[in-house]
Amino acid sequence: MTPTRKLMLGAVLATACIASQAQTVQTTGTTVVVPANGELSVPNDQARVTLQVEEQDKDKTVAASRVNQKMKQGIDTLKRQDPQATLKSYGYYTYAIYAEPQPVTPQQPRQPAKARPIVGWRVGQYLEMTTQNLAALPRTVASAQSLLSLNGLQFGLSPAATKKMDAALFDATYKNLEERIGFIATSMHRSPSDAVLDTVDFEGSGNYAPMPAAAPMAKAMMRSDMAQEAASVAEPSFEPGESTVNMRLVGRVRFK
């Protein structure tokens, strides 16, 4: 055998030896930490509407009376339009309006500061309406906008929808864990049946892996200025959209 052939034969034998050692790496008793995620998107079925009334007048009692009257009329209107809605009034405020400071010219000597007189009062109050009657929401809001200003609108999930979605989210997250365990077992040249699930840590509270930032709940917000609404307001257009929620778990798997 020539030296060249001996060298080639040695290289082949060395390669075969390395491959044999790689195939005999033992995975018995190996523990693997497996993160999993579940995500669901569901249509929003609840709306939270924020309405506001604000009045200004030189007489504080006059401004407060107009606010109280409009708020009562607005509440009565909303109750007629949507009897199942939940209403909550909050944030009653009264602020003084002060006169503008007198302009100072270079020719005038500096005068000591004087308290500015009160020239009026700003009085207002907020009202929050929570409803699941999304089909009638545009008509309901429009009926109140002749008295109250639309200050905010947020769509989301009702408690019943959230509870129902939680069950499906747990199921989707656990199925993702099972799929990943199967992928890992195949990569290790092991059967998925050899994997023993030792720990299941929902939300990753065991700090086995870094936690991602929580996805914010999907929301649709609307703002309006505080100008007085017209006597008759056309119905607004709303799109409830959907909410996307996710769940994270970490499983610790031991291979037999």
Buried (B, 14 or more C-beta within 10 A) or exposed (E): EEEEEEEEEEEEEEEEEEEEEEEEEEEEEBEBEBBBBBBBEBEBBBBBBBBBBBBBBEEBEBBBBBBBEBBEBBBEBBEEBBEEBEBEBEEEEEEEBEEEEEEEEEEEEEEEEEEEEEEBBBBBBBBBBBBBBBEBBBEBBBBBBBBBBBBBBBBBBBEEBBEEBEEEBBEBBBEBBBEBBEEBBEEBEBEBEBBEEEBBBBEBEBEBEEEEEEEEEBEBEBEBEEEEBEEEBEEBEBEBBBBEBBBBBBBBBBBE
